[in-house]
């Protein structure tokens, strides 16, 4: 059985990576008439993943995407606010980078434990 903490950290990275893709797509479509900004809830997706892990199931990365309404739509119906999206990207990057660092530390701990045998 794989190490539970490694599975959780891998899932954190997967969710954050998917979210980064959505947020970047929002920014890329900031000038597209009628485009609706999209996002996922990192907290909800992690809770769902942890629940799945408890029953021995590993989700394959299907996330509940929703439209965000952070600001009033522009005259053309676009709901992207670049400043808000950039703030979300910064927050999401910190989450991803933290998971990567913890994953690396855990991998080193496991490697060192195997060496000491």
C-alpha positions, 0 to 999 in steps of 0.5 A: 500500500502506498504511503497515505501522506504521499497520496494526499500530497499528490492529490493536493498537487493534482487539484492545484494544478487543475485549478491553475489551468482554469485560472490561467484560462480565465485570464487568457479569456479576459477580453472574450465577450460573454466568457464566464470565469470558472473555478473549483473549490480546493477545499471541497475537492480535498474533502472529497478526495480524503473521503474517497481515500477513507473508503479505498477509492482514488478519484481520477481528477474529475472536479466540480467546475463552477462559474465565479461571479466576483464582479459585475459582468462587463458590457459584453457579458465577460465576468473575468477580473484579472486582478482577482484571478491573479490573486487566486493564482498567487494563493494557488501557487503557494498551495502547490509549492507547499505540497511539492516541498512536503512531498519531497521531504516525505520522499527523502524520509522514506528513502532514508528509512529504507537506507537505514535497514 
